[in-house]
Amino acid sequence: MSDESLPVLLNTVQTRLISAQRQLGIVRAQVQAKHREAKLHELTYEQLKPLGDSTRMYKAVGKMFMQQDFGDALAAEQRKLHSTNEDIDALKKKETSHLNDLVHSIEKAQLAS
């Protein structure tokens, strides 16, 4: 490797490092938001569970409310919780990918210097 290409390589690695750090921060913020959302769905489900089948449930549709079957409301909340947990798993995989990029960028920088 020539002395002229070293600064170019370091600049490229540094740019990738900054980009990976930025993406990692974004993904971590998304994971935290999804954790809050999952907690809300879990709390809602736990509050609904002890209510009986005779409980009237309403679902917001635009500016009005429609009566909903209790079992359907409970199942919908469970689906939302499951979906949110799947989103968290996908974001964690994305976070791992960005961490790997970060490590590879650091390794390249160390090899170049």
Secondary structure, 3 states (H helix, E strand, C coil): CCCCHHHHHHHHHHHHHHHHHHHHHHHHHHHHHHHHHHHHHHHHHHHHCCCCCCCCEEEEECCEEEEECHHHHHHHHHHHHHHHHHHHHHHHHHHHHHHHHHHHHHHHHHHHC
